[in-house]
Amino acid sequence: MANFWKDAFRDMKESAKAQHEVDKANFEAVKAESKAQWEEAKAMGRPETRKAMMQKERAEQIAAAKERTAAAQDRIDAAKK
């Protein structure tokens, strides 16, 4: 019976250590994500950063629109045959 309790408490101790490592890793991840959000928000205050981001978004939207146009043209060509 004594070994049962020793094993049980040792298992609990190991589990607590493992959970602590998980908690530390999650805390570091959240801290890094928070800092990244802060830096991004701070960068958005600079006009040149904001312009570059807006230009990138516009380029992505144009590329997506061209893909949709090409797909629609393929459908038109297939329907005419």
Backbone bond lengths (Angstrom), bond angles and torsions (degrees), N, CA, C in turn:
res aa  C-N    CA-C-N  psi(-1)  N-CA   C-N-CA  omega(-1)  CA-C   N-CA-C  phi
1 M - - - 1.455 - - 1.528 110.83 -
2 A 1.322 116.91 -36.22 1.466 120.59 -179.03 1.529 110.77 -65.25
3 N 1.322 115.73 -37.91 1.469 118.96 178.66 1.524 111.39 -65.33
4 F 1.312 116.01 -34.34 1.463 119.81 177.74 1.518 110.35 -58.05
5 W 1.330 117.34 -48.39 1.457 121.41 -178.46 1.527 111.17 -67.06
6 K 1.329 117.07 -39.46 1.462 119.87 177.74 1.525 110.64 -61.70
7 D 1.324 115.99 -45.62 1.464 120.40 178.83 1.525 111.42 -64.00
8 A 1.305 116.21 -41.92 1.463 120.30 -179.39 1.526 110.89 -63.02
9 F 1.320 117.95 -45.87 1.460 120.82 -179.36 1.532 111.15 -69.38
10 R 1.332 117.35 -34.84 1.459 119.81 177.00 1.533 109.67 -65.73
11 D 1.325 116.56 -41.94 1.460 120.24 177.48 1.524 111.37 -62.06
12 M 1.340 116.66 -42.37 1.460 120.14 178.36 1.529 111.03 -62.99
13 K 1.317 116.46 -39.85 1.462 121.04 179.84 1.526 110.30 -64.19
14 E 1.336 116.86 -45.24 1.457 120.77 178.90 1.518 111.24 -64.37
15 S 1.318 115.99 -40.28 1.460 120.35 178.49 1.526 111.08 -64.20
16 A 1.321 116.93 -40.90 1.464 120.92 179.19 1.528 110.57 -64.73
17 K 1.322 117.17 -40.27 1.469 120.32 177.51 1.524 110.97 -63.65
18 A 1.314 116.11 -44.36 1.463 120.34 -179.91 1.526 110.70 -63.60
19 Q 1.329 117.01 -42.52 1.459 120.34 179.02 1.519 110.73 -65.13
20 H 1.323 116.69 -36.22 1.463 120.77 178.00 1.531 110.29 -62.57
21 E 1.328 117.34 -40.19 1.463 120.92 177.54 1.526 110.80 -63.83
22 V 1.325 115.86 -41.07 1.468 120.08 177.77 1.529 109.88 -63.18
23 D 1.315 116.91 -45.13 1.454 121.19 179.76 1.525 111.35 -61.84
24 K 1.334 117.42 -41.47 1.463 120.86 178.65 1.522 110.72 -62.85
25 A 1.332 116.74 -43.40 1.460 120.73 -179.91 1.533 110.80 -64.24
26 N 1.330 116.75 -42.85 1.468 120.17 178.27 1.521 111.26 -64.62
27 F 1.319 117.38 -39.48 1.455 121.19 178.71 1.522 110.73 -62.83
28 E 1.325 116.84 -43.78 1.463 120.43 178.96 1.528 110.61 -63.44
29 A 1.333 117.04 -39.32 1.462 120.60 179.09 1.524 111.16 -64.39
30 V 1.312 116.54 -44.45 1.464 120.53 179.81 1.523 110.03 -65.11
31 K 1.315 116.58 -40.24 1.463 120.97 179.30 1.531 110.39 -62.73
32 A 1.318 116.97 -43.31 1.461 121.01 179.26 1.528 111.36 -66.10
33 E 1.338 116.69 -41.49 1.465 119.99 178.30 1.520 110.89 -63.66
34 S 1.307 116.65 -40.14 1.465 121.11 179.10 1.518 110.51 -63.17
35 K 1.328 116.83 -43.53 1.459 120.25 178.94 1.520 110.44 -64.59
36 A 1.331 117.25 -39.46 1.458 120.92 178.78 1.527 110.65 -62.30
37 Q 1.334 116.59 -42.94 1.462 120.08 178.04 1.522 110.73 -62.86
38 W 1.327 116.74 -41.04 1.458 120.77 179.38 1.523 110.59 -62.70
39 E 1.336 116.91 -46.34 1.459 120.96 -179.38 1.532 111.18 -63.95
40 E 1.337 116.60 -38.85 1.460 119.65 177.43 1.520 111.01 -64.83
41 A 1.327 116.61 -42.50 1.468 120.24 179.21 1.521 110.40 -65.05
42 K 1.315 116.25 -40.13 1.462 120.66 179.01 1.525 110.07 -64.94
43 A 1.330 116.88 -39.93 1.458 121.17 -179.66 1.522 111.23 -66.59
44 M 1.332 116.58 -31.78 1.465 119.74 -179.85 1.523 111.80 -66.34
45 G 1.305 117.41 -17.53 1.460 120.54 177.08 1.519 112.23 -73.78
46 R 1.335 117.02 -17.73 1.461 120.71 179.08 1.525 108.63 -89.25
47 P 1.314 117.74 127.15 1.469 120.66 -176.84 1.528 113.67 -58.82
48 E 1.334 117.95 -39.91 1.469 118.89 -177.13 1.527 111.74 -66.29
49 T 1.322 117.45 -34.64 1.462 120.82 177.63 1.514 110.12 -68.27
50 R 1.320 115.73 -43.94 1.461 120.34 -179.87 1.532 110.97 -63.00
51 K 1.338 117.03 -42.12 1.461 120.39 179.00 1.522 111.11 -62.94
52 A 1.330 117.05 -42.26 1.458 120.74 -179.70 1.529 110.84 -64.00
53 M 1.332 116.43 -41.25 1.457 119.85 179.13 1.528 110.82 -65.63
54 M 1.322 116.72 -42.51 1.463 120.37 179.97 1.537 110.24 -64.77
55 Q 1.335 117.15 -39.51 1.462 120.75 179.16 1.523 110.48 -64.81
56 K 1.329 117.02 -39.73 1.463 121.23 178.44 1.531 110.23 -63.65
57 E 1.334 117.14 -43.52 1.465 121.00 178.80 1.527 110.63 -62.57
58 R 1.339 116.16 -42.62 1.462 119.76 179.42 1.526 110.77 -63.14
59 A 1.331 117.24 -42.33 1.464 120.52 179.65 1.530 110.38 -62.44
60 E 1.326 117.54 -40.48 1.461 121.08 177.73 1.520 110.94 -64.69
61 Q 1.328 117.47 -40.20 1.453 121.02 179.10 1.530 110.92 -66.21
62 I 1.332 116.55 -40.20 1.464 120.25 178.49 1.525 110.06 -63.69
63 A 1.330 117.14 -43.98 1.467 120.79 179.36 1.526 110.83 -61.61
64 A 1.329 116.82 -42.45 1.464 120.21 179.02 1.527 110.82 -64.57
65 A 1.322 117.23 -39.67 1.461 120.71 179.75 1.528 110.53 -65.96
66 K 1.331 116.96 -39.27 1.469 119.95 178.76 1.526 111.06 -65.72
67 E 1.329 116.98 -38.05 1.463 120.33 176.59 1.525 110.65 -63.43
68 R 1.325 116.63 -42.45 1.465 120.05 178.94 1.527 110.72 -64.53
69 T 1.336 116.64 -39.13 1.457 120.71 179.06 1.522 110.59 -64.00
70 A 1.330 116.56 -43.13 1.468 120.57 179.26 1.525 110.62 -64.40
71 A 1.325 117.27 -41.03 1.463 120.72 178.61 1.526 110.41 -64.39
72 A 1.320 116.90 -40.71 1.464 120.33 179.16 1.528 110.45 -65.82
73 Q 1.347 116.77 -39.57 1.461 120.03 179.11 1.523 110.59 -64.87
74 D 1.324 116.94 -38.23 1.470 120.54 176.13 1.525 110.86 -61.89
75 R 1.305 116.53 -40.83 1.467 120.41 178.71 1.528 110.65 -66.08
76 I 1.330 116.42 -38.77 1.475 120.21 178.54 1.520 109.23 -64.20
77 D 1.345 116.48 -46.14 1.462 119.95 179.73 1.520 111.78 -61.40
78 A 1.346 116.38 -40.72 1.464 120.38 179.93 1.528 111.06 -66.85
79 A 1.318 117.71 -33.64 1.461 120.87 -178.82 1.530 111.35 -73.83
80 K 1.320 116.77 -28.44 1.464 120.35 -177.79 1.531 112.08 -77.36
81 K 1.325 117.89 -20.25 1.476 120.61 -177.62 1.484 111.92 -79.67
